[in-house]
Structure formats: C-alpha cells, structure tokens
Amino acid sequence: MPRSEALFLHGAALGVMAYGFLSLKTLPLNDWIKTQTGGHFQFLTIQGLAAAWLTMAIGLGCDLLPSFTALRTAKRAFLMISLPVEIVVSGVYWSLLLFFPSLILQPQVATSEPSSTVPGLLHIPLNVDLSLHVAPVVTLLADFLLFEKKYTKKQVQLGAPLVAFLAGTWYACWVEYCASYNKTFPYPFLTDNPLNIRIGIYAFVSFVAWRCFRLVNAIHR
C-alpha cells in the first residue's frame, strides 16, 4: 500500500492514543490514582498504551526516514511486544466489562457523581474508553497486516515466547510492588485473589498473549 497511507495511520494513531492518555486527568478516579505508587502506570492498559504509542512513533519515523534500517528493526521489536499486549488488554477488558464489570471497574467513591447506569461502578466515558481500549489494538493490527512482513518461524518460536514471558514477569513484579504500598491492586480481580491465584493469572495471560501473537502472525499473508 502507498506509504502515505501508513503515514496517515501512524499519525492518526498517535493523536488518538495521546488524547486518551491526556484524558485520564478528567476521570473521577484521577485524584485518587495520582496518590498511589505507580499512578496510572499500575494499569496494564496504560503500559500497553505506552508501548503502542512508541511503536507508532517509531513507525512514523520509518515513514519519514525509510532508509534508516535501525528504525525498522526497532519498530518490529516494539511491535512484537505491543501487539500481543494490546490484544490481551482489549480482549480481557471488553469481556469483563460486558459480563463481569465488577471485576474490572473500580467501585464508585462516595464523593463522586454517578457516571453510569450500573450503581457503584465507575465507567470510563465512551470516547476515552475507545481511545484506550480499541484504538491501540485496531491500529497495531492494521499496521502489522497492511504494512509489515510476517515474523519468521524462528522469531515466532523463540523470540515471541521470550517476549511474552519477560513482559508478563515485568508486569507481575511491578503491580505486586505497587500493591505492597497501595494495599490494593489497580484491577479488582487481582485485589480479590490471593498470591497463588494471581500468579496463575499472570502466567495464563502471558500464555494467551503468546498464542495470540502466533495466531495473528499465522494469518498474515
């Protein structure tokens, strides 16, 4: 496809994701989150958003400097991280939001105004929700399937599981560290479970991320 279309995709994705991140300060829980260790970066959503934004920023650099091969290599490395993370973030978030919202949404604090028809839960405004939980995964998938070559067999068999393991281990250690100070986790489904169950959740999510990456790479032509 024409490079101008890639330029548009990367530029639009950067703008939408930046809008979502900047809109976090307007959310009812923002004041409370700012007092917590880790702030918004306790959330896998925000870590995935940051990785996706960097991937698109490097992609934009590739569009502007196509002969700079180091940028291309860096982009594919970041894409191997951000794409499976965003698939998992989007899949888990929307599944729980639709069927078990109390496991993913924070309870409403007494001083805030009701923001949804579900009593006691704080929903994110739809425009912010889409920029955080839809735009990253959709644009990353479009970028990979339209503008990138599929990963090699060796990269899928060796690189992808290693990346999934390291990313999962990093987030598990980080969120446990934050919770040791905050006395609560950013997601209720983590707060409500003991350590052994949480370890199982981290391992399962990392495994799903790896399998999703293999599937997306397999359907790439």
Secondary structure, 3 states (H helix, E strand, C coil): CCHHHHHHHHHHHHHHHHHHHHHHHHCCCHHHHHCCCCHHHHCHHHHHHHHHHHHHHHHHHHHHCCCCHHHHHHHHHHHHHHHHHHHHHHHHHHHHHHHCHHHCCCECCCCCCCCCCCCCECCCCHHHHHHHHCHHHHHHHHHHHHHCCCCCHHHHHHHHHHHHHHHHHHHHHHHHHHHHHHCCCCCHHHHCCCHHHHHHHHHHHHHHHHHHHHHHHHHCC
